[in-house]
Amino acid sequence: MKTHIVILILSFLTLFSAKAQNIEPENTKPKIGLVLSGGGAKGLAHIGVLKVIDSLGIKVDYVAGTSMGAIIGGLYASGYTGKQLDSIFQEVDFDNIINDDLPRESKAFYERDNSERYAVTLPFNKLKVKLPSALSRGHNVYGLLLKLALNVSHIQDFDKLPIPFFCIATNMETGEQVVLDKGNLAQSMVASGALPSLFQPVIIDDKILIDGGVVNNYPIDELRNKGMDVIIGVDVQDGLSNREELASAPDVLIQINNFRTINAMKEKAPKTDIYIKPNIKDFNVISFDEGDKIINEGQEAAWFKLNVLRTLASKNCGNKQPFLEKPIDSISIKNFEIAGNENYTRAYILGKLKLKTDEKISYKDFNEGIYNVVATNNFDVFQYELKRTENAGEYSFMANIKESQVNTFLKLGIHYDELYKSAALVNLTQKRLFFKNDVASLDVILGDNVRYNFDYLIDKGFYWSIGLRSRYNQFNKNINAQLLLDEEEITATGLNKIGVKLKDQTNQFYLQTLFRRDFSLSMGAEHKRLEIDSETISGNNPDDEFLFENTDYFSLFGNLKLDTYDNIYFPKKGLYFNGHLNIYFHASHFVENFKSFSIAKADMGYAFSISDKLSFNLQTSGGFKLGDKSTQTLDFALGGYGNNLINNFVPFLGYDFISLTGNSYVKALMVADYEIIKKHHITLEGNWANIDDNIFDTGEWFTLPDYRGYALGYAIETFLGPVQAKYSYSPERGQGKWFFNIGFWF
């Protein structure tokens, strides 16, 4: 009996042991954590490491990151593979992302003029210049990450992401570490990477958050506390520089900032089971243009740990890493929630967004709506998110905004060209001067030719806006005598060129409305005071200047403008049309026997690209006079190079300013633009024209061109505006001419 009992017990124990052995592999699979440090552009090395981890079939159970490590780690946790992240970041224009550059087409015409005229814009409050808190408000970074994380926008608890995740930020008021593990994933990633002075702080749960690298750039302890058995760590932090490498003030500041993080890594690195340190000493935190090399360095560093990673993969078999098969590219907004607006109504904001409920739109169109709101510069904060509803593809749009309290701006610019010479621009802009939606702007231009521009606009967008505009220009120039003298006078004086001083003041009152965002229609009344005098021709007294023109002209005008160019100076795509009509019905007594006349003109352009480097811009323009032809000073004058020339002066390469004159003209221009490196352009240009009196009556406009000009140029885009040099040549003249300009045209 006892023997039977012993045998039964032994059999039971044997059976239990066998069952235990059957479940042991499952229970002993290690939980793998992945910690990714911050490091700016150097954090792109994380992608290379992830590609290797994926290729080995290692399933990560938890991801933690700081700064760039939070961005890469958060996207990986939301379902993207290392290979997908590589493709995504290859297409990102980091200059536009970091600088918060907005597409030109998202800006209203007024905002476009601002971005294409002023080099520096400073908020001005209570008689003090208020410097911005950061170079970038982070809108473009957030917009990109929100789109990429749309597939998990319904998940508020980061433990429920395809891979559980948390990231680290810093409370700017207390200096304490903040662990972000719930809420809006895109916003959390932006907060963790909000590098002070580069990006504005992010407000989450009433905490002002900045880059987590300030307090904890490698959150391995927090990750270990999540129950991880094995931790893979990727460290992309700077090492300390030697004295030869500390060559500038930024180098010294970065070195000081690195003291704490590098000392902390002396303790944290040994805690890492598989420590990966890519060789990225030759790169810095903004080396995004070398992203390919950085990713490759991460990949090579991971391959260096291949044996230990393969061993880990063998213990991790049977699991499959979750991944996102197809990013979301279209959405439907079910409802809108907007909070924080006071001066700007819900209707105003939705009108800028161009969104309607239950309408399916591409994410590209949604993003353009966001750009439209941000481009107004009426909001210091425009935080928004999309939360997926129960129905696939449907989202709730929620925005929390903070209207800008600063409505006065000081703006500066400089310029040089061969007509106006050197100039320094000082602008004062006041928003909400009399009404919530008005703006007043005064340019004072100092230099060789003092000028001013004043604009006041009550902006009603797609309704009729009301505007006032006043402009004063002056310059000294040798010009074609035909603009001022008739044939008999030219024959009598023997003059082909006359040195003149031209002064022009133009005042306009107008109504303007918009179609879509790129079409504007304006109509109004104009007063123009034109004064032209010269020392070349003597008056009754040899010491007196001869007065060619001293007249007040009054006219009605209309203007139709379409502008979809992506860049006004170096367009790669888009259409342009600007049609203008002036009906002059009265002039002061200086013009004897005045008879009414009209001037009509139009410019058209089409830009397109055939590669990332090479683009073409095709333009044509023309104009003519109707009615009385005796007033010559407002005739067309071709020559020179530039933008925003006054009256009926038209640029024409190969000839000096105001060299070819007539009351009608046609012109064609072709520009080939090759961007050899980013923002450096080589241009090859040709223009052809016919200009004379009444060419549309004689048929001369349709003949072969009488005038030709060609130019080879080099240009650099700078924050001051384009810096350009062009060598032009005219076959008719048999001479070459250089054109130079520095800065935005104004």
ZINOR-V642291 format. One record per residue. N is the residue number from 0. RES is the residue in three letters. BURIAL is b if it has 16 or more other ideal C-beta (glycine too) atoms within 10 Angstrom, else e. Layout:
{{N RES BURIAL} {N RES BURIAL}}
//
This chain:
{{0 MET e} {1 LYS e} {2 THR e} {3 HIS e} {4 ILE e} {5 VAL e} {6 ILE e} {7 LEU e} {8 ILE e} {9 LEU e} {10 SER e} {11 PHE e} {12 LEU e} {13 THR e} {14 LEU e} {15 PHE e} {16 SER e} {17 ALA e} {18 LYS e} {19 ALA e} {20 GLN e} {21 ASN e} {22 ILE e} {23 GLU e} {24 PRO e} {25 GLU e} {26 ASN e} {27 THR e} {28 LYS e} {29 PRO e} {30 LYS e} {31 ILE b} {32 GLY b} {33 LEU b} {34 VAL b} {35 LEU b} {36 SER b} {37 GLY b} {38 GLY b} {39 GLY b} {40 ALA b} {41 LYS b} {42 GLY b} {43 LEU b} {44 ALA b} {45 HIS b} {46 ILE b} {47 GLY b} {48 VAL b} {49 LEU b} {50 LYS b} {51 VAL b} {52 ILE b} {53 ASP b} {54 SER b} {55 LEU e} {56 GLY e} {57 ILE b} {58 LYS b} {59 VAL b} {60 ASP b} {61 TYR b} {62 VAL b} {63 ALA b} {64 GLY b} {65 THR b} {66 SER b} {67 MET b} {68 GLY b} {69 ALA b} {70 ILE b} {71 ILE b} {72 GLY b} {73 GLY b} {74 LEU b} {75 TYR b} {76 ALA b} {77 SER b} {78 GLY b} {79 TYR b} {80 THR b} {81 GLY b} {82 LYS e} {83 GLN b} {84 LEU b} {85 ASP b} {86 SER e} {87 ILE e} {88 PHE b} {89 GLN e} {90 GLU e} {91 VAL e} {92 ASP e} {93 PHE b} {94 ASP e} {95 ASN e} {96 ILE b} {97 ILE b} {98 ASN e} {99 ASP b} {100 ASP e} {101 LEU b} {102 PRO e} {103 ARG b} {104 GLU b} {105 SER b} {106 LYS b} {107 ALA b} {108 PHE b} {109 TYR b} {110 GLU b} {111 ARG b} {112 ASP b} {113 ASN b} {114 SER e} {115 GLU b} {116 ARG b} {117 TYR b} {118 ALA b} {119 VAL e} {120 THR b} {121 LEU e} {122 PRO b} {123 PHE b} {124 ASN e} {125 LYS e} {126 LEU e} {127 LYS e} {128 VAL e} {129 LYS e} {130 LEU e} {131 PRO e} {132 SER e} {133 ALA b} {134 LEU e} {135 SER b} {136 ARG b} {137 GLY b} {138 HIS b} {139 ASN b} {140 VAL b} {141 TYR b} {142 GLY b} {143 LEU b} {144 LEU b} {145 LEU b} {146 LYS b} {147 LEU b} {148 ALA b} {149 LEU b} {150 ASN b} {151 VAL b} {152 SER b} {153 HIS e} {154 ILE b} {155 GLN e} {156 ASP e} {157 PHE b} {158 ASP e} {159 LYS e} {160 LEU b} {161 PRO b} {162 ILE b} {163 PRO b} {164 PHE b} {165 PHE b} {166 CYS b} {167 ILE b} {168 ALA b} {169 THR b} {170 ASN b} {171 MET b} {172 GLU e} {173 THR e} {174 GLY e} {175 GLU e} {176 GLN b} {177 VAL b} {178 VAL e} {179 LEU b} {180 ASP b} {181 LYS e} {182 GLY e} {183 ASN b} {184 LEU b} {185 ALA b} {186 GLN b} {187 SER b} {188 MET b} {189 VAL b} {190 ALA b} {191 SER b} {192 GLY b} {193 ALA b} {194 LEU b} {195 PRO b} {196 SER e} {197 LEU b} {198 PHE b} {199 GLN b} {200 PRO b} {201 VAL b} {202 ILE e} {203 ILE b} {204 ASP e} {205 ASP e} {206 LYS b} {207 ILE b} {208 LEU b} {209 ILE b} {210 ASP b} {211 GLY b} {212 GLY b} {213 VAL b} {214 VAL b} {215 ASN b} {216 ASN b} {217 TYR b} {218 PRO b} {219 ILE b} {220 ASP e} {221 GLU b} {222 LEU b} {223 ARG b} {224 ASN e} {225 LYS b} {226 GLY e} {227 MET b} {228 ASP e} {229 VAL b} {230 ILE b} {231 ILE b} {232 GLY b} {233 VAL b} {234 ASP b} {235 VAL b} {236 GLN b} {237 ASP b} {238 GLY e} {239 LEU e} {240 SER e} {241 ASN e} {242 ARG e} {243 GLU e} {244 GLU e} {245 LEU e} {246 ALA e} {247 SER e} {248 ALA e} {249 PRO e} {250 ASP e} {251 VAL e} {252 LEU e} {253 ILE e} {254 GLN b} {255 ILE e} {256 ASN e} {257 ASN b} {258 PHE e} {259 ARG e} {260 THR b} {261 ILE e} {262 ASN e} {263 ALA e} {264 MET b} {265 LYS e} {266 GLU e} {267 LYS b} {268 ALA e} {269 PRO e} {270 LYS e} {271 THR b} {272 ASP b} {273 ILE b} {274 TYR b} {275 ILE b} {276 LYS b} {277 PRO b} {278 ASN e} {279 ILE b} {280 LYS e} {281 ASP e} {282 PHE b} {283 ASN b} {284 VAL b} {285 ILE e} {286 SER b} {287 PHE b} {288 ASP e} {289 GLU b} {290 GLY b} {291 ASP e} {292 LYS e} {293 ILE b} {294 ILE b} {295 ASN b} {296 GLU b} {297 GLY b} {298 GLN b} {299 GLU e} {300 ALA b} {301 ALA b} {302 TRP e} {303 PHE e} {304 LYS b} {305 LEU e} {306 ASN e} {307 VAL e} {308 LEU b} {309 ARG e} {310 THR e} {311 LEU b} {312 ALA b} {313 SER e} {314 LYS e} {315 ASN b} {316 CYS e} {317 GLY e} {318 ASN e} {319 LYS e} {320 GLN b} {321 PRO e} {322 PHE e} {323 LEU b} {324 GLU e} {325 LYS e} {326 PRO e} {327 ILE b} {328 ASP e} {329 SER e} {330 ILE b} {331 SER b} {332 ILE b} {333 LYS b} {334 ASN e} {335 PHE b} {336 GLU e} {337 ILE b} {338 ALA e} {339 GLY e} {340 ASN b} {341 GLU e} {342 ASN e} {343 TYR b} {344 THR e} {345 ARG e} {346 ALA e} {347 TYR b} {348 ILE b} {349 LEU b} {350 GLY e} {351 LYS b} {352 LEU b} {353 LYS e} {354 LEU b} {355 LYS e} {356 THR e} {357 ASP e} {358 GLU e} {359 LYS e} {360 ILE b} {361 SER e} {362 TYR b} {363 LYS e} {364 ASP e} {365 PHE b} {366 ASN b} {367 GLU b} {368 GLY b} {369 ILE b} {370 TYR b} {371 ASN b} {372 VAL b} {373 VAL b} {374 ALA b} {375 THR b} {376 ASN b} {377 ASN b} {378 PHE b} {379 ASP e} {380 VAL e} {381 PHE b} {382 GLN b} {383 TYR b} {384 GLU b} {385 LEU b} {386 LYS b} {387 ARG b} {388 THR e} {389 GLU e} {390 ASN e} {391 ALA e} {392 GLY e} {393 GLU b} {394 TYR b} {395 SER b} {396 PHE b} {397 MET b} {398 ALA b} {399 ASN e} {400 ILE b} {401 LYS e} {402 GLU e} {403 SER b} {404 GLN e} {405 VAL e} {406 ASN b} {407 THR b} {408 PHE b} {409 LEU b} {410 LYS b} {411 LEU e} {412 GLY b} {413 ILE b} {414 HIS b} {415 TYR e} {416 ASP b} {417 GLU b} {418 LEU b} {419 TYR b} {420 LYS e} {421 SER e} {422 ALA b} {423 ALA e} {424 LEU b} {425 VAL e} {426 ASN b} {427 LEU e} {428 THR b} {429 GLN b} {430 LYS b} {431 ARG e} {432 LEU e} {433 PHE e} {434 PHE e} {435 LYS e} {436 ASN b} {437 ASP b} {438 VAL b} {439 ALA b} {440 SER b} {441 LEU e} {442 ASP b} {443 VAL e} {444 ILE b} {445 LEU e} {446 GLY e} {447 ASP e} {448 ASN b} {449 VAL e} {450 ARG b} {451 TYR e} {452 ASN b} {453 PHE e} {454 ASP b} {455 TYR b} {456 LEU b} {457 ILE b} {458 ASP b} {459 LYS b} {460 GLY e} {461 PHE e} {462 TYR e} {463 TRP e} {464 SER b} {465 ILE b} {466 GLY b} {467 LEU e} {468 ARG b} {469 SER e} {470 ARG b} {471 TYR b} {472 ASN b} {473 GLN b} {474 PHE b} {475 ASN b} {476 LYS b} {477 ASN b} {478 ILE b} {479 ASN b} {480 ALA b} {481 GLN b} {482 LEU b} {483 LEU b} {484 LEU b} {485 ASP e} {486 GLU e} {487 GLU e} {488 GLU e} {489 ILE b} {490 THR e} {491 ALA e} {492 THR e} {493 GLY e} {494 LEU b} {495 ASN e} {496 LYS e} {497 ILE b} {498 GLY e} {499 VAL b} {500 LYS e} {501 LEU b} {502 LYS b} {503 ASP b} {504 GLN b} {505 THR b} {506 ASN e} {507 GLN b} {508 PHE e} {509 TYR b} {510 LEU e} {511 GLN b} {512 THR e} {513 LEU b} {514 PHE e} {515 ARG e} {516 ARG b} {517 ASP b} {518 PHE e} {519 SER b} {520 LEU e} {521 SER b} {522 MET e} {523 GLY b} {524 ALA e} {525 GLU b} {526 HIS e} {527 LYS b} {528 ARG b} {529 LEU b} {530 GLU b} {531 ILE b} {532 ASP b} {533 SER b} {534 GLU b} {535 THR e} {536 ILE b} {537 SER e} {538 GLY e} {539 ASN e} {540 ASN e} {541 PRO e} {542 ASP e} {543 ASP e} {544 GLU b} {545 PHE b} {546 LEU e} {547 PHE b} {548 GLU b} {549 ASN e} {550 THR b} {551 ASP b} {552 TYR b} {553 PHE e} {554 SER b} {555 LEU e} {556 PHE b} {557 GLY e} {558 ASN b} {559 LEU b} {560 LYS b} {561 LEU b} {562 ASP b} {563 THR b} {564 TYR b} {565 ASP e} {566 ASN b} {567 ILE b} {568 TYR b} {569 PHE b} {570 PRO b} {571 LYS b} {572 LYS e} {573 GLY b} {574 LEU e} {575 TYR b} {576 PHE b} {577 ASN b} {578 GLY e} {579 HIS b} {580 LEU b} {581 ASN b} {582 ILE b} {583 TYR b} {584 PHE e} {585 HIS e} {586 ALA b} {587 SER e} {588 HIS e} {589 PHE e} {590 VAL b} {591 GLU e} {592 ASN e} {593 PHE b} {594 LYS e} {595 SER e} {596 PHE b} {597 SER b} {598 ILE b} {599 ALA b} {600 LYS b} {601 ALA e} {602 ASP b} {603 MET e} {604 GLY b} {605 TYR b} {606 ALA b} {607 PHE e} {608 SER e} {609 ILE e} {610 SER e} {611 ASP e} {612 LYS e} {613 LEU e} {614 SER b} {615 PHE e} {616 ASN b} {617 LEU e} {618 GLN b} {619 THR e} {620 SER b} {621 GLY b} {622 GLY b} {623 PHE b} {624 LYS b} {625 LEU e} {626 GLY e} {627 ASP e} {628 LYS e} {629 SER e} {630 THR b} {631 GLN b} {632 THR b} {633 LEU b} {634 ASP b} {635 PHE b} {636 ALA b} {637 LEU b} {638 GLY b} {639 GLY b} {640 TYR b} {641 GLY b} {642 ASN e} {643 ASN e} {644 LEU b} {645 ILE e} {646 ASN b} {647 ASN b} {648 PHE b} {649 VAL b} {650 PRO b} {651 PHE b} {652 LEU b} {653 GLY b} {654 TYR b} {655 ASP b} {656 PHE b} {657 ILE b} {658 SER b} {659 LEU b} {660 THR b} {661 GLY b} {662 ASN b} {663 SER b} {664 TYR b} {665 VAL b} {666 LYS b} {667 ALA e} {668 LEU b} {669 MET e} {670 VAL b} {671 ALA e} {672 ASP b} {673 TYR e} {674 GLU b} {675 ILE e} {676 ILE e} {677 LYS e} {678 LYS e} {679 HIS e} {680 HIS b} {681 ILE e} {682 THR b} {683 LEU e} {684 GLU b} {685 GLY b} {686 ASN b} {687 TRP b} {688 ALA b} {689 ASN b} {690 ILE b} {691 ASP b} {692 ASP b} {693 ASN e} {694 ILE b} {695 PHE b} {696 ASP e} {697 THR e} {698 GLY e} {699 GLU b} {700 TRP b} {701 PHE e} {702 THR e} {703 LEU e} {704 PRO e} {705 ASP e} {706 TYR b} {707 ARG b} {708 GLY b} {709 TYR b} {710 ALA b} {711 LEU e} {712 GLY b} {713 TYR e} {714 ALA b} {715 ILE e} {716 GLU b} {717 THR e} {718 PHE e} {719 LEU b} {720 GLY b} {721 PRO b} {722 VAL e} {723 GLN b} {724 ALA e} {725 LYS b} {726 TYR e} {727 SER b} {728 TYR b} {729 SER b} {730 PRO e} {731 GLU e} {732 ARG e} {733 GLY e} {734 GLN e} {735 GLY e} {736 LYS b} {737 TRP e} {738 PHE b} {739 PHE e} {740 ASN b} {741 ILE b} {742 GLY b} {743 PHE b} {744 TRP b} {745 PHE b}}
//
